Amino acid sequence: MSLSILQLAEDLAKGKRMRVPPMNGPEWRHFCFWLEYYMGYSM
């Protein structure tokens, strides 16, 4: 699921609306890290 987490984070940072699938703890932290990364990168 690692690649899909990256794609999901990138799409959300670009403003695309979507549902976030259920994730366990490590997946959620991984997703939050990449979302913050892409949001900072897009500014």
ABEGO torsion letter per residue (X at the ends): XAAAAAAAAAAAAAGBBBBBBBBBAAAAAAAAAAAAAAAAAAX
